[in-house]
Amino acid sequence: MQVQLHQLKYFVAVAEVRHFTQAADLVGITQPSLSKQIHALETDLGAPLFERVRGNITLTTAGEVLLPLAKRILADVETATREVQELVGLRRGRVRLGATPSLATSLAPPVLRRFRDAHPSVDLRVEEGGSQDLVRLLLRGDLDLALIIMPAQGADPGLRVDPILRESLVVASVDPLPAAHWTGQVRVTDLRDQPLVMFREGYDLRDATLQACRAAGFEPTVAVDGGEMDAVLSLVEAGLGVALVPGIVVARRAGVRVTRLAPPGVRRTIAVARRRDVVPTHAGRELRRILLEYVHDATGGDELPPGVEPL
């Protein structure tokens, strides 16, 4: 038996799109050539990998067993290729970082600046998205590292997730909040009668806001719904409502007033994540090292924004 890497690549393509012609287009060969290679793979393995019934393509039991193994083999080969190419200087290194919108505009820039200063030839790519989207990209192999918010239910078992910071959410407003007159703080219950500017569906901060309000016994009054981070802060600056946001994003926003939440407040854990079953590249390891170094230095230099503390 002599299984070829390109056969595994073709098999994974068919398994993902469930269509031979589309898979052939995806990998850049003709459909007959792809079918021939899949047949050869099935012959070598001694078992059919797909069931073809009335135009529908499904995995057999053998195909279901092979799919995660094939993905892992292909990912390991890609990683090994990049590692060797980086070591012998055949091309520049590459690192792909994902970050939530709040972290993409606050934590990521100084970290990437340090990385660029130390390694100017490495290709840097940044993907901004919600934590759930970034986790999917990590698991697909489309990112090397991601700065995410730890979900309440725990991290995906396919990831290695290391908590690095804890942040407290604050209330962003354009006018002083009446309830903060004496203590400078408000409780979540004080937001019951405040119109809220709400983040879009799938946004981590939307879920955090709704959970906090419901835990306090009320449904929030939504003034504007569906915004991204910059839009939400701009709508707050326009006086349309208040919003629960990380202190890390409003520390330098001159037009926004920040009011702390009284204990226990609403807190989230920032973590750096990567795929557990893929050995990180040199560039990926170096970016993670510089990230942790920056957090350590910012802590010692008292440079972390209000409401953010190291773990």
C-alpha positions as CSV (number, residue, x, y, z in Angstrom):
1,M,0.0,0.0,0.0
2,Q,1.4,3.4,-1.0
3,V,-0.9,6.3,0.0
4,Q,0.1,9.6,-1.6
5,L,-0.2,13.0,0.0
6,H,-2.0,14.4,-3.0
7,Q,-4.6,11.6,-2.7
8,L,-5.3,12.6,0.9
9,K,-5.6,16.2,-0.3
10,Y,-8.1,15.2,-2.9
11,F,-10.0,13.0,-0.5
12,V,-10.3,15.9,2.0
13,A,-11.5,18.2,-0.7
14,V,-14.3,15.8,-1.7
15,A,-15.2,15.2,1.9
16,E,-15.6,18.9,2.6
17,V,-17.6,19.9,-0.5
18,R,-19.4,16.6,-1.1
19,H,-19.1,17.0,-4.8
20,F,-16.4,15.6,-7.2
21,T,-16.5,18.3,-9.8
22,Q,-16.4,21.2,-7.2
23,A,-13.6,19.4,-5.4
24,A,-11.6,19.0,-8.6
25,D,-12.0,22.8,-9.3
26,L,-10.9,23.4,-5.7
27,V,-7.6,21.5,-6.0
28,G,-7.0,22.5,-9.6
29,I,-7.3,19.2,-11.5
30,T,-9.9,17.7,-13.8
31,Q,-12.8,15.7,-12.4
32,P,-11.8,12.4,-14.1
33,S,-8.2,12.7,-12.7
34,L,-9.6,13.3,-9.2
35,S,-12.0,10.4,-9.4
36,K,-9.1,8.2,-10.6
37,Q,-7.0,9.2,-7.6
38,I,-9.8,8.6,-5.2
39,H,-10.4,5.2,-6.7
40,A,-6.7,4.4,-6.4
41,L,-6.7,5.5,-2.7
42,E,-9.8,3.3,-2.0
43,T,-8.0,0.3,-3.7
44,D,-4.8,0.8,-1.6
45,L,-6.8,1.1,1.6
46,G,-9.1,-1.8,0.7
47,A,-12.3,0.0,1.5
48,P,-14.6,2.5,-0.2
49,L,-14.5,6.0,1.3
50,F,-17.6,7.5,-0.3
51,E,-21.1,6.4,-0.9
52,R,-22.7,7.7,-4.1
53,V,-26.5,7.5,-4.1
54,R,-28.5,9.5,-6.6
55,G,-26.0,12.2,-6.8
56,N,-25.4,12.6,-3.1
57,I,-21.9,12.0,-1.8
58,T,-21.5,10.8,1.8
59,L,-18.6,9.3,3.8
60,T,-18.5,5.7,4.5
61,T,-17.5,4.5,8.0
62,A,-13.9,4.1,6.6
63,G,-14.1,7.6,5.2
64,E,-15.2,9.1,8.5
65,V,-12.3,7.4,10.2
66,L,-9.8,8.6,7.6
67,L,-10.9,12.2,7.4
68,P,-9.5,13.6,10.7
69,L,-6.3,11.6,10.2
70,A,-5.9,13.0,6.7
71,K,-6.4,16.5,7.9
72,R,-3.9,16.1,10.6
73,I,-1.3,14.6,8.2
74,L,-1.7,17.4,5.7
75,A,-1.5,20.1,8.4
76,D,1.7,18.5,9.8
77,V,3.2,18.4,6.3
78,E,2.4,22.0,5.8
79,T,3.9,23.0,9.1
80,A,7.0,20.9,8.5
81,T,7.4,22.5,5.0
82,R,7.2,26.0,6.5
83,E,9.6,25.1,9.3
84,V,12.2,23.8,6.9
85,Q,11.8,26.7,4.5
86,E,12.2,29.2,7.3
87,L,15.3,27.5,8.6
88,V,17.0,27.3,5.2
89,G,15.9,30.7,4.1
90,L,13.9,29.6,1.0
91,R,11.3,32.2,1.7
92,R,10.1,34.6,4.4
93,G,8.3,33.3,7.4
94,R,4.6,33.9,7.9
95,V,2.4,34.3,10.9
96,R,-1.4,34.7,10.9
97,L,-2.9,36.3,14.0
98,G,-6.6,36.5,14.8
99,A,-8.0,39.0,17.3
100,T,-11.4,40.2,18.4
101,P,-12.3,43.8,17.4
102,S,-11.5,45.3,20.8
103,L,-8.1,43.5,21.0
104,A,-7.3,44.2,17.3
105,T,-7.4,47.9,18.1
106,S,-5.7,47.8,21.6
107,L,-3.5,44.9,22.4
108,A,-2.5,43.7,18.9
109,P,-0.9,46.9,17.5
110,P,1.9,47.3,20.1
111,V,2.6,43.6,20.1
112,L,2.8,43.5,16.3
113,R,5.0,46.6,16.3
114,R,7.5,44.8,18.6
115,F,7.4,41.7,16.4
116,R,7.9,43.8,13.2
117,D,10.9,45.6,14.7
118,A,12.5,42.3,15.7
119,H,11.6,40.4,12.5
120,P,11.0,42.8,9.6
121,S,11.0,40.1,6.9
122,V,8.2,37.9,8.4
123,D,4.9,38.2,6.6
124,L,2.2,39.4,9.1
125,R,-1.5,38.8,8.5
126,V,-4.2,39.9,10.9
127,E,-7.8,38.6,10.9
128,E,-10.4,40.5,12.9
129,G,-13.5,38.7,14.1
130,G,-15.6,37.5,17.0
131,S,-14.1,34.8,19.2
132,Q,-16.4,32.1,17.8
133,D,-15.3,32.9,14.2
134,L,-11.6,33.0,15.2
135,V,-11.9,29.6,16.9
136,R,-13.4,28.1,13.7
137,L,-10.5,29.7,11.7
138,L,-8.0,28.2,14.1
139,L,-9.5,24.7,13.9
140,R,-9.5,25.0,10.0
141,G,-5.8,25.8,10.0
142,D,-6.4,29.4,8.7
143,L,-4.7,31.0,11.7
144,D,-1.6,30.4,13.7
145,L,-2.6,32.2,16.9
146,A,-5.7,34.1,18.0
147,L,-6.5,36.5,20.9
148,I,-9.9,35.5,22.0
149,I,-12.3,35.9,24.9
150,M,-12.6,32.7,27.0
151,P,-16.2,31.3,26.6
152,A,-18.1,30.6,29.8
153,Q,-18.5,26.9,28.8
154,G,-14.8,26.5,28.4
155,A,-12.4,26.2,25.4
156,D,-12.7,23.9,22.5
157,P,-10.8,20.7,23.2
158,G,-9.0,21.0,19.9
159,L,-7.3,24.2,21.1
160,R,-4.5,25.0,23.5
161,V,-5.8,28.2,25.3
162,D,-3.7,30.2,27.7
163,P,-5.4,33.0,29.7
164,I,-3.2,36.1,29.8
165,L,-5.4,39.0,31.0
166,R,-8.6,39.7,32.8
167,E,-10.7,42.7,31.7
168,S,-13.6,44.5,33.3
169,L,-16.4,45.9,31.2
170,V,-17.3,49.5,31.8
171,V,-20.3,51.7,30.9
172,A,-19.5,54.0,28.0
173,S,-21.7,57.1,27.8
174,V,-21.6,60.7,26.6
175,D,-23.3,62.2,29.7
176,P,-22.8,61.4,33.4
177,L,-25.0,58.6,34.7
178,P,-27.2,59.7,37.6
179,A,-26.6,56.6,39.6
180,A,-22.9,57.3,39.6
181,H,-23.3,60.7,41.3
182,W,-22.1,59.6,44.8
183,T,-19.8,56.6,44.2
184,G,-18.5,57.1,40.7
185,Q,-19.8,53.6,40.0
186,V,-23.1,52.0,38.8
187,R,-24.6,48.6,39.2
188,V,-25.9,46.6,36.3
189,T,-29.4,47.2,37.6
190,D,-28.9,50.9,37.2
191,L,-28.9,50.3,33.4
192,R,-32.5,49.1,33.5
193,D,-33.9,52.4,32.3
194,Q,-30.9,53.4,30.1
195,P,-31.2,52.9,26.4
196,L,-28.4,50.6,25.2
197,V,-26.4,50.6,22.0
198,M,-26.2,46.9,21.2
199,F,-23.6,44.9,19.3
200,R,-24.5,42.7,16.4
201,E,-25.5,39.1,16.7
202,G,-22.6,36.7,17.2
203,Y,-20.5,39.5,18.9
204,D,-19.0,38.4,22.3
205,L,-20.0,41.7,23.9
206,R,-23.6,41.3,22.9
207,D,-23.8,38.0,24.7
208,A,-22.0,39.5,27.7
209,T,-24.4,42.5,27.9
210,L,-27.5,40.3,27.6
211,Q,-26.3,37.8,30.2
212,A,-25.4,40.6,32.7
213,C,-28.8,42.3,32.3
214,R,-30.8,39.1,32.5
215,A,-28.7,38.0,35.6
216,A,-29.8,41.4,37.1
217,G,-33.4,40.6,36.4
218,F,-34.3,42.7,33.4
219,E,-34.3,42.8,29.6
220,P,-32.3,45.8,28.3
221,T,-34.0,48.6,26.4
222,V,-32.2,48.7,23.0
223,A,-31.8,52.1,21.3
224,V,-29.7,50.9,18.3
225,D,-29.0,47.3,17.5
226,G,-26.4,45.5,15.3
227,G,-23.2,47.6,15.5
228,E,-19.5,46.8,15.3
229,M,-17.1,48.2,17.9
230,D,-16.3,51.5,16.1
231,A,-20.0,52.0,15.2
232,V,-21.2,51.3,18.8
233,L,-18.7,53.8,20.2
234,S,-19.6,56.4,17.6
235,L,-23.4,56.0,18.4
236,V,-22.6,56.4,22.1
237,E,-20.7,59.6,21.3
238,A,-23.7,60.8,19.4
239,G,-25.8,60.4,22.5
240,L,-28.0,57.6,21.3
241,G,-27.5,55.4,24.3
242,V,-24.9,53.7,26.6
243,A,-22.9,50.5,26.0
244,L,-21.1,47.9,28.0
245,V,-17.6,47.8,26.5
246,P,-14.0,46.8,27.6
247,G,-12.1,49.5,29.3
248,I,-9.3,48.6,27.0
249,V,-11.0,50.2,24.0
250,V,-12.2,53.5,25.6
251,A,-9.0,54.4,27.5
252,R,-8.1,57.0,24.7
253,R,-11.5,57.8,23.4
254,A,-11.9,61.4,24.3
255,G,-15.6,61.7,23.4
256,V,-16.7,58.9,25.6
257,R,-17.3,59.0,29.4
258,V,-16.3,55.8,31.3
259,T,-18.1,54.7,34.4
260,R,-17.0,51.6,36.3
261,L,-19.4,48.8,37.3
262,A,-19.7,48.2,41.1
263,P,-18.4,44.8,42.2
264,P,-18.7,42.1,41.1
265,G,-19.1,43.9,37.8
266,V,-18.8,42.0,34.5
267,R,-15.4,40.5,33.8
268,R,-13.9,38.5,30.9
269,T,-10.8,36.6,30.4
270,I,-8.5,37.3,27.4
271,A,-6.5,34.3,26.1
272,V,-4.1,33.4,23.4
273,A,-5.1,30.2,21.5
274,R,-3.7,27.9,18.9
275,R,-4.5,24.5,17.5
276,R,-3.4,21.7,19.9
277,D,-2.5,19.1,17.2
278,V,-0.3,21.4,15.1
279,V,3.3,22.2,16.0
280,P,3.6,26.0,15.8
281,T,6.1,27.5,13.4
282,H,9.1,29.5,14.5
283,A,7.3,32.7,13.6
284,G,4.2,31.6,15.6
285,R,6.2,30.7,18.6
286,E,8.1,34.0,18.4
287,L,4.9,36.1,18.2
288,R,3.5,34.3,21.2
289,R,6.7,35.0,23.1
290,I,6.6,38.7,22.2
291,L,3.0,38.9,23.2
292,L,3.6,37.5,26.7
293,E,6.7,39.7,27.0
294,Y,4.6,42.8,26.1
295,V,2.0,41.9,28.7
296,H,4.7,41.4,31.4
297,D,6.3,44.7,30.5
298,A,3.0,46.6,30.4
299,T,2.1,45.2,33.8
300,G,5.4,46.2,35.3
301,G,5.3,49.7,33.7
302,D,1.7,50.3,34.8
303,E,0.7,50.7,31.1
304,L,-2.4,48.4,31.1
305,P,-5.7,50.3,30.7
306,P,-8.0,50.7,33.7
307,G,-9.9,47.5,34.4
308,V,-7.3,45.2,32.8
309,E,-5.1,43.0,35.0
310,P,-2.6,40.2,34.2
311,L,-3.2,36.6,35.0
